[in-house]
């Protein structure tokens, strides 16, 4: 297979050669003058986005919130402990004293910013410093000139929501700090307010499946899809969480948290819990914390449905647990600050989020002159703090199968999602449950059957969609790129817990789609933009490097999917209760809620799961079914099972027996 190569030495594709994060940053100056300016990473470059155009300077009086993420001390020790599994968890104060920056360094940074009229709020971990001021203040303090950019919309496709057109501010070069400060400032986030993140929720194609009210009015049924209105109770049955319920565990005494980038519909979770999921909703608390001013009013366009479903699913599974909604603006600092707030408060024993972007966009930003490698490291630091404090964390792995960048950048290279690629978070992948139903289009009706649970990849739908629409299967394939995210990271290294676990550095694949038509996306980044189609690929094999994702998978296919209650739909003329929803957006909060139940069953936090679950997968009696068959009936549009091995890049370790997993963790 062809591989797209970045000029910096990154290989995008199978058998990816990973360039360590540190080497992707721009070269540091050799000067040690304490006042000499040094560049610092600044997150995603708006200038690197396709079609972005400048239309003036940012007005100097524009209010801004900028986050300064500081380098954690003793980070090598912290990473090693996280990858092996902490035996004793730290308080926030203990974490700050061992791994946070020194009080002297924090004071030096806040004092420097104060000279420019910038006020600061230091998080309890001494890792995140949130600063408020104006564009003019930050321009002067950081030696940049912020400009106004128009970024075109990225259209909705394959069941994914659109990324709207945005007028935003941004910078074309990295910010500068005096040497003595740049030594311990890892990243500066907030010099752009572009909303780069998209939710990982997907709906069935309404052109092929027509919704109609069911006779019972319990849900909005979908013609031809008998199994697309699942409830959290179905998840509990399918993955044996009920075994813990039967022992009296329901999450009581625990708190779970959702990190999200859109506002929740008021009272939607409580209504879902009581009237749709029919679980107890008393004796618990549900609180909303707005981070950096919050994301604004609820709306379907902003992603409120994502927030609603995350809270509905996690809280329904852990119906005895308290729930916190950390909702932030859809920006780099908003996302990072929400995670660092969850870490610095250390109230929640388990946290999840279902927002992300492709590694290819991050790579484009690196090559556009931003030190995006430390941008990724900033999120790693939040997740490392989770691990040290015994907080479990889950992120959705993405919904475009092995081709994550097709969902945001529009390229067709093999790629995965960030920040689920972090070695210090549990990546939630997707499967399809067994179902039989029909699709209807202008050229007739076609029956679809999935006989057994498999990796989620919509290749099984392509022949039926082609038949009912009177089109070629190649056309149907390129218009329906859906599946559980998975593959090899090109930006994050392989962690210790994956070493020695067979399947994490090799793969079997089915290449329906061969990337073609390579174009220069930004200077130094050449990627394919179309595919050639093979309707009957053979199974191939090869090797890969870098962090392999996902880690755990459950049902994420909207065609065997779930109910979603979103009052914001009423404003756009849609029913507020709909079936046929899926995406790894569901898997992350479901694992979050399940872990709160496990914590309540064991009477203690289980913390970062990955070191333990990879250890359990080695022997007989694993709590995971790896779905290891290598075939075109078990793939995420490229990666398929690794026969006889506990891991594959389509589903990770596979589907869990949650009651057995709880016993192993205990």
C-alpha positions in Angstrom: 0.0 0.0 0.0 1.2 3.6 -0.7 2.1 5.7 2.3 1.9 9.4 2.6 5.1 11.0 4.1 5.7 14.2 5.8 8.9 16.0 5.0 9.7 16.1 8.7 10.1 12.3 8.7 6.6 11.3 9.9 5.1 8.4 8.0 1.3 8.5 7.8 0.0 5.0 7.1 0.5 1.4 8.0 3.9 0.6 9.6 4.2 4.2 10.6 7.6 5.4 11.8 7.1 7.5 14.8 9.1 10.7 15.3 9.2 11.3 19.0 7.2 14.4 20.1 10.2 16.2 21.4 11.9 16.1 18.0 8.9 17.6 16.2 9.2 20.9 18.1 11.2 23.6 16.4 14.9 23.8 17.4 15.5 25.7 20.7 17.8 28.6 20.8 21.2 28.0 22.3 21.0 31.3 24.2 20.9 31.3 28.0 20.3 35.0 28.4 17.4 35.1 30.9 15.8 37.9 28.9 16.3 36.5 25.4 13.0 35.6 23.7 12.4 31.9 23.1 9.5 30.3 21.1 6.8 28.3 22.9 4.2 26.0 21.4 0.8 27.5 20.8 -1.5 24.8 19.8 -3.3 24.4 16.4 -2.3 27.0 13.8 -5.3 28.6 12.1 -3.0 29.6 9.3 -2.5 25.9 8.5 -6.2 25.2 8.0 -7.3 24.7 4.4 -8.9 27.8 2.9 -8.1 30.0 5.9 -7.8 33.7 4.9 -6.7 36.8 6.8 -8.9 39.9 6.8 -7.2 42.2 9.3 -5.6 42.5 12.7 -7.4 41.4 15.9 -8.7 44.5 17.7 -6.4 45.2 20.7 -9.3 45.5 23.1 -10.6 41.9 22.3 -11.0 40.0 25.7 -9.1 36.7 25.7 -8.4 33.8 28.0 -5.1 32.1 27.5 -3.8 29.0 29.2 -0.1 28.5 30.1 0.5 24.8 30.5 3.7 24.3 32.6 6.1 21.4 32.2 5.6 18.8 34.8 8.7 18.0 36.8 10.1 14.5 37.2 8.0 13.6 34.1 10.1 10.5 33.2 9.3 9.0 36.5 5.7 10.0 36.3 5.3 8.4 32.8 7.0 5.2 33.9 4.7 4.9 37.0 1.6 5.6 34.9 2.5 2.9 32.4 3.2 0.4 35.1 0.2 1.3 37.2 0.2 3.4 40.4 0.0 1.3 43.6 -0.6 4.4 45.8 -2.6 7.4 44.6 -1.6 11.0 45.3 -3.7 13.9 46.5 -3.6 17.1 44.4 -1.3 18.7 46.9 1.1 15.7 46.7 1.0 15.8 43.0 1.8 19.5 42.9 4.7 19.1 45.3 6.3 16.3 43.3 5.3 17.0 39.7 4.0 20.5 39.5 6.2 23.5 38.9 7.9 25.2 41.8 6.2 28.2 43.5 9.1 30.4 42.4 8.7 29.5 38.8 4.9 30.0 38.9 5.4 33.4 40.6 8.0 34.4 37.9 5.4 33.7 35.2 2.5 35.4 36.9 4.7 38.4 37.8 5.8 38.7 34.2 2.3 38.6 32.8 1.1 41.1 35.4 3.5 43.7 33.9 1.3 43.7 30.8 -2.0 44.0 32.7 -2.8 40.3 32.5 -4.4 38.6 35.5 -3.8 34.9 36.3 -5.5 32.0 38.1 -3.1 29.2 39.1 -4.6 25.7 39.3 -4.0 23.6 42.4 -1.7 21.2 40.5 0.8 24.0 39.6 0.6 22.9 36.0 -2.1 25.0 34.5 -2.2 28.8 34.7 -5.2 30.5 33.2 -4.6 34.1 32.2 -7.1 36.8 31.2 -6.4 40.0 29.4 -6.9 41.6 25.9 -5.4 40.7 22.6 -3.2 43.8 22.9 -2.0 42.6 26.3 -1.0 39.2 25.0 0.5 40.6 21.8 2.8 42.7 23.8 3.7 40.0 26.4 4.3 37.3 23.8 5.7 39.3 20.9 3.0 38.3 18.4 0.4 40.0 16.2 -2.9 38.3 16.3 -4.9 38.5 13.0 -8.5 37.8 12.1 -9.0 34.7 9.9 -12.0 33.3 8.1 -12.0 29.5 8.2 -14.4 27.8 5.7 -17.0 25.2 6.9 -16.3 21.5 6.7 -19.5 19.9 5.5 -21.5 17.2 7.3 -20.9 13.7 5.8 -21.1 10.0 6.7 -23.4 10.8 9.6 -21.0 13.2 11.1 -21.9 16.8 12.1 -20.5 19.7 10.1 -17.8 22.0 11.4 -19.2 25.5 10.8 -17.4 28.3 9.1 -15.8 30.5 11.7 -14.3 34.0 11.9 -11.5 33.7 14.5 -8.3 35.2 15.7 -5.0 33.5 15.4 -1.2 33.8 14.9 1.1 33.0 12.1 4.2 32.4 14.2 5.0 30.9 17.6 4.8 33.2 20.7 7.9 34.2 22.6 8.8 34.3 26.3 12.0 35.2 28.1 14.3 32.3 28.3 13.9 31.8 32.1 10.1 31.4 31.5 10.2 29.4 28.3 12.3 26.7 30.1 9.2 25.6 32.1 6.3 26.7 29.9 5.2 23.7 27.8 2.5 25.3 25.7 0.4 28.5 25.4 -3.1 27.8 24.4 -5.7 30.4 23.4 -4.0 32.7 20.9 -6.6 31.4 18.6 -10.3 30.8 19.4 -11.0 28.4 16.5 -13.3 25.6 17.5 -11.3 22.6 16.1 -13.0 19.7 17.8 -15.9 17.7 16.6 -18.1 15.3 18.5 -17.9 11.6 17.9 -21.7 11.1 17.5 -23.1 9.6 14.3 -26.7 9.0 13.1 -28.0 6.5 10.6 -28.4 7.9 7.0 -31.9 9.4 6.9 -32.0 9.0 3.1 -32.0 5.3 3.5 -33.9 4.9 6.8 -37.1 6.9 7.5 -38.0 7.6 11.1 -41.6 7.1 12.2 -43.2 7.2 15.7 -43.6 3.7 17.2 -47.0 2.6 18.3 -45.8 2.7 22.0 -44.3 6.2 21.7 -41.5 4.9 23.8 -39.0 5.9 21.2 -38.8 7.1 17.6 -38.5 3.8 15.7 -36.7 3.6 12.4 -38.3 1.7 9.5 -36.3 -1.4 8.8 -34.1 -1.1 11.9 -35.5 -3.2 14.8 -32.4 -2.8 17.0 -31.5 0.9 16.8 -33.3 2.1 19.9 -31.2 0.6 22.6 -31.1 1.9 26.1 -28.3 1.8 28.7 -29.9 -1.3 30.1 -29.2 -3.1 26.9 -25.5 -2.1 27.2 -25.5 -3.4 30.7 -26.9 -6.8 29.5 -24.7 -7.0 26.4 -21.5 -6.4 28.4 -22.5 -8.0 31.7 -22.6 -4.9 33.9 -25.8 -6.4 35.4 -23.6 -8.9 37.3 -22.4 -5.9 39.4 -26.0 -4.5 39.8 -27.0 -7.9 41.1 -24.4 -7.5 43.8 -25.8 -4.1 44.9 -23.3 -1.9 43.1 -24.7 1.1 41.2 -22.1 3.8 41.5 -23.2 5.0 44.9 -20.4 6.9 46.7 -18.7 7.8 43.4 -18.6 10.8 41.2 -18.2 10.6 37.4 -17.4 13.6 35.2 -18.0 14.5 31.6 -15.7 16.9 29.8 -17.5 18.5 26.9 -17.5 21.5 24.5 -21.2 22.3 24.2 -23.8 23.2 26.8 -26.2 20.6 28.1 -29.9 21.0 27.6 -31.3 22.0 31.0 -33.0 19.0 32.8 -32.4 16.7 29.7 -30.3 14.1 31.6 -32.7 13.9 34.5 -35.7 13.5 32.2 -33.8 10.7 30.3 -32.8 8.9 33.5 -36.3 9.0 35.0 -38.6 8.7 31.9 -36.6 6.9 29.2 -34.0 4.8 30.9 -36.2 4.3 34.0 -33.4 4.3 36.6 -33.5 5.9 40.0 -32.6 9.6 39.9 -32.9 10.6 43.5 -30.1 10.6 46.1 -27.5 11.9 43.6 -26.3 15.3 42.5 -25.9 16.6 39.0 -23.8 19.8 38.7 -22.7 21.9 35.8 -19.4 23.8 35.9 -18.7 26.3 33.1 -15.0 26.4 32.3 -13.5 29.6 30.9 -16.9 31.2 30.7 -18.6 28.2 29.3 -19.6 27.2 25.7 -22.7 29.5 25.3 -26.3 28.5 25.0 -27.4 25.0 24.2 -27.9 24.3 20.4 -27.9 21.3 18.2 -25.4 23.1 15.8 -22.9 23.6 18.6 -23.0 19.9 19.7 -25.4 20.0 22.6 -26.6 16.5 21.6 -23.1 15.2 22.3 -23.2 16.7 25.9 -26.8 15.4 26.4 -25.9 11.8 25.4 -22.6 11.7 27.4 -24.4 12.6 30.6 -27.5 10.5 29.8 -25.6 7.3 29.1 -23.0 7.5 31.9 -25.5 8.6 34.5 -28.0 6.0 33.6 -25.4 3.2 33.9 -24.0 4.5 37.2 -27.4 5.6 38.5 -26.2 5.9 42.1 -23.2 8.1 41.3 -23.0 11.9 41.3 -22.3 13.6 38.0 -20.3 16.7 37.1 -20.6 18.3 33.7 -17.4 20.3 32.9 -18.5 22.3 29.8 -16.0 24.6 28.1 -15.7 26.6 24.9 -14.7 24.7 21.8 -11.1 25.9 21.8 -7.7 24.6 22.7 -7.6 26.3 26.1 -11.2 25.4 26.9 -10.6 21.7 26.3 -7.3 21.6 28.2 -8.7 23.7 31.1 -11.7 21.4 31.5 -9.4 18.4 31.9 -7.1 20.2 34.3 -10.1 21.4 36.3 -11.3 17.8 36.6 -7.8 16.8 37.7 -7.2 19.7 40.1 -10.5 19.2 41.8 -10.0 15.4 42.0 -13.6 14.9 42.8 -14.5 12.5 40.0 -13.1 9.0 40.2 -13.7 8.6 36.4 -13.8 11.0 33.5 -14.7 10.8 29.8 -14.9 13.0 26.8 -16.2 12.4 23.2 -14.6 15.2 21.2 -11.5 15.1 19.1 -9.6 15.9 15.9 -7.3 13.9 13.6 -3.6 13.5 14.1 -3.2 14.7 10.5 -4.5 18.2 11.4 -2.0 18.3 14.3 0.8 17.2 12.0 -0.2 20.0 9.6 0.1 22.5 12.4 3.6 21.2 13.3 4.8 21.6 9.8 3.2 25.1 9.6 5.6 26.3 12.3 3.7 25.5 15.5 5.3 23.2 18.1 2.2 21.1 18.2 4.1 18.2 19.7 4.1 20.0 23.0 0.4 20.8 22.4 -0.2 17.1 22.5 2.0 16.8 25.5 -0.1 19.4 27.3 -3.1 16.9 27.2 -0.8 14.1 28.2 0.1 16.0 31.3 -3.6 16.3 32.4 -4.0 12.5 31.8 -0.9 11.8 33.8 -2.3 13.7 36.7 -5.5 11.6 36.4 -3.4 8.4 36.6 -1.4 9.6 39.6 -4.6 10.5 41.5 -6.4 7.3 40.6 -8.8 8.9 38.2 -9.9 6.7 35.3 -10.2 8.4 31.9 -11.9 7.5 28.6 -11.9 9.2 25.2 -13.8 8.3 22.1 -11.6 6.8 19.3 -13.4 8.4 16.4 -16.0 7.4 13.9 -14.3 7.3 10.5 -12.8 3.9 10.8 -9.1 3.7 9.9 -9.4 7.1 8.1 -9.9 9.6 10.8 -8.6 12.6 8.8 -11.3 12.1 6.2 -13.7 13.3 8.9 -12.1 16.7 9.4 -9.2 17.5 7.0 -10.7 15.6 4.1 -7.6 13.6 3.3 -7.7 9.8 2.8 -4.5 8.6 4.6 -4.7 6.1 7.4 -5.0 8.2 10.6 -6.3 8.1 14.1 -7.9 10.7 16.5 -6.4 12.9 19.2 -6.3 13.1 22.2 -7.4 9.4 22.5 -4.0 8.6 21.0 -2.4 9.6 24.4 -0.6 6.7 26.1 -2.2 7.8 29.4 -5.9 7.6 28.5 -8.2 4.6 27.7 -9.3 4.8 24.0 -12.9 3.7 23.4 -13.5 1.9 20.1 -16.6 0.6 18.3 -18.4 -2.6 17.3 -21.6 -3.5 15.5 -24.2 -5.7 17.3 -26.0 -8.5 15.4 -29.0 -7.2 13.5 -31.2 -7.8 10.5 -33.1 -5.1 8.8 -33.8 -3.3 5.6 -32.7 -0.1 3.8 -35.0 1.6 1.3 -34.1 4.0 -1.5 -35.3 5.2 -4.9 -34.3 1.9 -6.5 -35.9 -0.5 -4.0 -35.3 -2.2 -0.7 -32.3 -4.3 0.4 -32.0 -6.6 3.4 -28.9 -6.3 5.6 -27.8 -9.0 8.1 -25.0 -8.8 10.7 -24.9 -12.4 12.2 -22.6 -11.7 15.1 -20.9 -8.8 16.9 -18.1 -7.5 14.8 -15.8 -4.5 14.5 -17.7 -1.5 13.3 -17.1 -0.7 9.7 -19.7 0.3 7.2 -18.3 -1.9 4.4 -21.1 -4.3 5.3 -23.7 -1.6 4.2 -22.1 -0.6 0.9 -23.6 -3.3 -1.3 -27.1 -2.6 0.0 -26.7 1.2 -0.3 -25.5 0.8 -3.9 -28.5 -1.4 -4.7 -31.2 0.9 -3.3 -29.7 4.0 -4.8 -28.8 2.6 -8.2 -25.2 3.6 -7.9 -21.8 1.8 -7.9 -20.5 0.3 -4.8 -17.4 2.5 -5.1 -19.7 5.6 -4.9 -21.6 4.1 -1.9 -18.3 3.4 -0.2 -16.8 6.9 -0.5 -20.1 8.4 0.7 -20.3 6.2 3.8 -17.0 6.2 5.6 -18.1 5.1 9.1 -16.4 2.8 11.6 -14.6 2.6 14.9 -11.4 4.6 15.0 -8.2 2.5 15.3 -4.7 2.1 14.0 -1.2 3.3 14.9 -0.3 6.8 16.1 2.4 8.7 14.2 2.7 11.2 17.1 2.6 9.2 20.3 5.0 6.4 21.2 4.1 2.9 22.2 3.6 2.7 25.9 5.2 0.0 28.2 1.9 -1.8 28.8 1.6 -2.5 25.1 5.1 -4.0 24.8 5.0 -7.7 24.7 1.2 -7.9 24.0 0.9 -9.6 20.7 -1.1 -7.7 18.1 -0.1 -4.2 19.3 2.8 -4.0 16.8 1.4 -6.0 13.9 -1.9 -6.0 12.0 -4.1 -7.7 9.5 -5.9 -5.5 7.0 -8.5 -5.5 4.2 -7.8 -2.7 1.8 -11.1 -1.8 0.2 -9.9 1.8 -0.2 -6.4 2.6 -1.6 -5.4 6.2 -1.1 -4.6 8.1 -4.3 -4.1 11.6 -5.8 -1.5 13.0 -3.4 -1.5 16.7 -2.9 0.4 19.3 -0.8 -1.9 20.2 2.0 0.5 22.6 3.7 4.2 23.1 3.0 5.9 19.8 3.8 2.6 17.8 4.2 1.6 15.6 1.2 -1.5 13.5 1.6 -3.9 11.5 -0.6 -7.2 13.1 -1.3 -9.2 10.3 -3.0 -9.4 6.5 -3.0 -9.5 3.7 -5.6 -12.0 1.0 -4.6 -11.6 -2.8 -4.4 -14.9 -4.5 -3.6 -13.3 -7.8 -2.6 -9.9 -7.2 -0.9 -7.8 -10.1 0.3 -6.5 -10.1 3.9 -2.9 -8.7 4.2 -0.6 -8.3 7.1 2.2 -6.1 8.3 3.8 -4.3 11.2 3.2 -0.9 12.9 4.8 1.3 15.5 3.6 4.0 17.9 0.7 3.9 20.3 -1.9 1.4 19.1 -5.6 2.3 19.6 -8.3 1.7 20.6 -8.1 -0.2 24.0 -11.6 -1.4 24.6 -14.7 -1.5 22.3 -18.4 -1.9 22.6 -21.4 -1.2 20.3 -21.0 2.1 18.5 -22.8 1.5 15.1 -25.9 3.7 14.9 -27.6 0.9 12.9 -27.5 -1.2 16.1 -27.4 1.9 18.2 -29.2 4.0 20.8 -31.8 6.4 21.8 -30.9 10.1 22.3 -33.0 12.7 24.0 -32.1 16.2 23.0 -34.6 19.0 23.6 -32.5 21.4 21.4 -33.9 19.4 18.4 -37.3 21.1 19.0 -35.7 24.4 17.8 -34.9 22.9 14.4 -38.2 21.1 14.0 -37.1 17.5 14.9 -38.4 15.1 17.4 -36.6 15.5 20.7 -36.3 11.7 21.1 -34.6 9.8 18.3 -33.2 6.3 17.7 -30.5 5.3 15.4 -27.7 7.2 17.2 -24.2 5.8 17.7 -20.5 6.6 17.4 -17.7 6.0 19.9 -19.3 9.0 21.6 -21.5 6.5 23.3 -18.7 4.1 24.2 -16.6 6.5 26.2 -19.3 7.7 28.6 -20.7 4.1 28.9 -17.2 2.9 30.0 -17.1 5.9 32.3 -20.4 5.0 34.0 -19.4 1.4 34.1 -16.1 2.2 35.9 -18.0 4.2 38.5 -20.1 1.1 39.1 -16.9 -1.0 39.3 -15.4 1.5 41.8 -18.5 1.2 44.0 -18.4 -2.6 43.8 -14.8 -2.7 44.9 -14.9 0.2 47.4 -12.0 2.0 45.8 -10.8 3.7 42.6 -9.4 1.4 40.0 -7.6 4.4 38.3 -6.0 4.3 34.9 -7.1 1.0 33.4 -4.6 0.3 30.7 -1.7 -1.3 32.6 -4.2 -3.7 34.3 -6.3 -4.6 31.3 -3.3 -5.3 29.1 -1.9 -7.5 31.8 -5.2 -9.4 32.1 -5.3 -10.0 28.4 -2.2 -12.1 28.4 -3.5 -15.3 30.0 -6.5 -17.6 29.9 -9.7 -16.3 31.3 -9.3 -12.8 29.9 -12.3 -10.6 30.5 -12.2 -9.6 26.8 -13.4 -11.2 23.7 -10.9 -9.9 21.1 -13.0 -10.5 18.0 -9.9 -11.9 16.4 -11.2 -13.2 13.1 -9.3 -11.7 10.1 -11.9 -11.1 7.3 -13.9 -8.6 5.4 -16.7 -9.3 7.9 -14.8 -7.9 10.9 -13.0 -4.7 10.1 -13.0 -0.9 10.7 -12.6 -0.3 6.9 -9.0 -1.4 7.0 -7.8 -3.1 10.2 -9.3 -6.5 11.0 -8.7 -9.2 13.6 -5.3 -10.8 14.5 -6.1 -14.5 14.8 -4.8 -16.1 18.0 -3.7 -12.7 19.4 -5.3 -10.7 22.2 -5.1 -7.3 20.4 -6.1 -5.9 17.0 -6.3 -2.3 15.7 -10.0 -2.7 14.8 -11.3 -3.2 18.4 -8.2 -3.2 20.7 -8.4 -5.8 23.4 -12.0 -6.4 22.3 -15.4 -6.4 24.0 -15.5 -6.6 27.8 -17.3 -8.8 30.4 -17.5 -6.0 32.9 -18.3 -8.1 35.9 -15.3 -10.4 35.2 -13.2 -7.3 34.6 -14.2 -5.9 38.0 -13.1 -9.2 39.6 -9.7 -9.0 37.9 -9.2 -5.4 38.9 -10.2 -6.1 42.5 
